[in-house]
């Protein structure tokens, strides 16, 4: 996957998606496109409304999709041999449910950056699979906004993500930065509010108003990391 290819893909599909998860849709498609082979037993974490699943175009024996939102699980596509579960992937209940399973691959798009203990999660995953393909947003997403508000991002930084995965797996990392342009500030700030990338804002009304005034770019910045990881054993 080249930097140019994903940026061109972004440009091509941005208008088509025209919603609050444009970036998530694009990286989900890129994630599935780069899967080698046609794994038969698949575990997906943070499945959302099916952004990854809808690009799976081969027959599988079993697909388990996990998401912490009941509303998302309800609208996820249904299929034969697909099991959709409302679970927190950091929880002990989730691990208890999968610990006796074996999967050909674990997938996740735009979700693991919210893990409360990424090291523990990775250790749990490598007990059930030898291959993990994921894409995460990093804390450099919305970087200019953080510079103005002096607030740290609630999601994992690039260094932590790389260190954690490298500790337990043989990894191939690719990092992409791109900007999403908006025609006006109102559109942009509505995107921030509704996209789900930034978490719940803890800005006061006064701080939010100040940010609106001082943010002079016509785009938002995103940084994502694609990880292809394999068991060391």
C-alpha positions in Angstrom: 0.0 0.0 0.0 1.6 3.3 -1.0 1.0 6.7 0.4 -0.2 7.9 -2.9 -2.7 5.1 -3.4 -4.5 5.7 -0.1 -4.5 9.5 -0.6 -5.9 9.1 -4.1 -8.5 6.7 -2.7 -9.3 9.3 -0.1 -9.8 12.0 -2.8 -11.9 9.6 -4.9 -14.3 8.6 -2.2 -14.6 11.6 0.0 -17.5 13.1 -2.0 -19.2 9.8 -2.3 -19.3 9.0 1.4 -20.4 12.5 2.4 -21.0 11.6 6.0 -19.4 11.7 9.4 -17.2 8.7 9.1 -15.5 9.3 5.7 -12.0 8.5 6.9 -13.2 5.3 8.8 -14.9 4.1 5.6 -11.8 4.6 3.5 -9.4 3.0 5.9 -11.7 0.0 6.4 -11.8 -0.6 2.7 -7.9 -0.3 2.5 -7.6 -2.7 5.4 -9.6 -5.5 3.8 -8.1 -4.9 0.4 -4.6 -5.7 1.8 -5.6 -9.0 3.5 -3.5 -11.8 2.0 -5.5 -14.9 1.2 -9.0 -15.6 2.2 -9.1 -16.3 5.9 -11.9 -18.7 6.9 -12.2 -17.9 10.7 -12.2 -14.1 11.4 -12.5 -12.1 14.6 -13.2 -8.4 14.3 -13.0 -5.9 17.1 -15.0 -2.6 17.1 -17.1 -3.7 14.2 -19.4 -0.7 14.3 -22.2 -0.7 11.7 -20.2 -3.1 9.4 -17.6 -0.9 7.7 -15.1 -3.7 7.5 -17.6 -6.6 7.0 -19.2 -5.1 3.9 -15.9 -5.4 2.1 -15.4 -9.1 2.9 -16.2 -10.6 -0.5 -15.2 -14.2 0.0 -16.9 -17.1 1.8 -15.9 -17.8 5.4 -16.6 -20.5 7.9 -17.1 -18.2 10.9 -17.0 -14.5 11.5 -17.2 -13.0 15.0 -17.8 -9.3 15.2 -17.5 -7.4 18.5 -18.6 -3.9 19.4 -19.3 -2.1 22.6 -22.4 -0.3 21.2 -25.7 -2.1 21.2 -27.0 0.3 18.6 -24.2 -0.4 16.3 -24.6 -4.2 16.7 -28.3 -3.9 15.9 -27.6 -2.3 12.5 -24.6 -4.4 11.6 -25.3 -6.6 8.5 -26.5 -10.1 9.2 -25.2 -13.2 7.4 -24.8 -16.9 7.6 -21.9 -17.9 9.9 -21.7 -14.4 11.3 -22.1 -13.7 15.0 -22.3 -10.1 16.2 -21.8 -9.6 20.0 -22.1 -6.5 22.1 -18.8 -6.6 24.1 -16.1 -4.4 25.4 -13.0 -5.8 23.8 -10.9 -4.8 26.9 -13.2 -6.7 29.3 -12.6 -10.0 31.0 -16.0 -11.2 29.7 -14.8 -10.8 26.2 -11.7 -12.8 26.8 -13.6 -15.5 28.5 -15.8 -15.8 25.5 -12.9 -16.1 22.9 -10.1 -17.7 24.9 -10.9 -21.3 23.7 -11.3 -20.2 20.1 -8.8 -20.1 17.2 -8.9 -17.5 14.4 -7.1 -17.3 11.1 -6.9 -13.5 11.5 -8.0 -10.7 13.8 -9.2 -7.5 12.2 -10.0 -4.0 13.5 -10.5 -0.6 12.0 -10.6 2.7 13.8 -11.2 1.1 17.2 -8.2 -0.1 19.1 -6.9 3.4 19.7 -9.5 3.5 22.5 -8.1 0.4 24.3 -7.6 1.0 28.0 -4.8 -1.5 28.1 -3.4 -2.2 24.6 -0.6 -4.5 25.9 -3.1 -6.8 27.7 -5.4 -6.8 24.7 -2.6 -7.8 22.3 -1.5 -10.6 24.6 -5.0 -11.9 24.7 -5.4 -11.7 20.9 -2.2 -13.6 20.2 -3.5 -16.5 22.3 -6.2 -17.0 19.7 -4.5 -16.0 16.4 -1.2 -15.8 14.6 -2.1 -12.9 12.4 -3.5 -9.4 13.3 -4.4 -6.8 10.6 -5.6 -3.5 12.1 -5.7 0.3 11.5 -5.8 2.8 14.3 -6.1 6.6 14.5 -3.2 8.1 16.5 -3.1 11.1 18.9 -1.9 13.3 16.0 -5.4 13.4 14.7 -6.8 16.9 15.2 -3.2 18.0 16.2 -3.8 21.7 15.5 -6.9 21.7 17.6 -4.9 20.2 20.5 -2.2 22.9 20.1 -4.8 25.6 20.5 -6.8 24.0 23.4 -3.6 22.8 25.2 -5.5 19.5 25.7 -3.9 16.1 25.1 -5.6 13.6 22.8 -7.7 10.9 24.5 -6.4 8.3 22.1 -3.1 6.4 22.0 0.0 8.0 20.5 2.0 6.6 17.6 5.0 5.6 19.8 2.9 3.7 22.3 1.1 1.8 19.5 4.3 0.8 17.8 6.0 -0.2 21.0 3.1 -2.3 22.2 2.6 -4.3 19.0 6.4 -4.8 18.5 6.8 -6.2 22.0 4.7 -9.2 21.1 4.5 -9.5 17.3 6.6 -9.2 14.1 5.1 -6.0 12.6 4.9 -4.1 9.4 3.8 -0.5 10.1 2.6 2.1 7.6 1.6 5.6 8.7 -0.5 8.0 6.7 -1.4 11.6 7.2 -4.1 13.4 5.3 -6.4 16.4 5.6 -10.2 16.5 5.2 -11.3 19.9 3.8 -14.5 21.7 4.6 -16.3 24.6 2.9 -17.0 26.3 6.2 -16.2 26.2 9.9 -19.7 25.1 11.0 -19.5 22.0 8.8 -16.0 21.3 10.2 -17.0 21.5 13.8 -20.1 19.4 13.2 -17.8 16.8 11.8 -15.7 16.9 14.9 -18.7 16.5 17.1 -20.3 13.6 15.2 -17.3 11.7 13.8 -16.5 9.7 17.0 -12.8 10.3 16.4 -12.1 12.8 19.2 -14.1 11.2 22.0 -16.3 13.4 24.2 -15.2 17.0 24.2 -14.3 18.4 27.6 -14.1 22.0 26.4 -16.3 24.5 28.2 -18.6 26.7 26.1 -16.1 29.5 26.4 -13.2 27.3 25.3 -15.1 25.9 22.4 -16.0 29.4 21.3 -12.4 30.4 21.5 -11.3 27.4 19.4 -13.9 28.2 16.8 -12.5 31.7 16.6 -8.8 30.8 16.5 -8.8 27.7 14.3 -7.9 29.2 10.9 -7.4 26.1 8.8 -10.1 24.9 6.3 -9.2 21.3 7.0 -8.9 18.7 9.8 -5.8 16.6 10.2 -5.8 12.8 10.5 -3.1 10.3 11.2 -3.6 6.6 10.9 -1.3 3.6 11.3 -1.9 0.3 9.4 -0.4 -2.7 11.2 0.2 -6.1 9.7 1.4 -8.3 12.6 2.3 -11.9 13.0 3.1 -14.2 15.9 6.8 -14.5 16.8 6.4 -18.2 17.4 
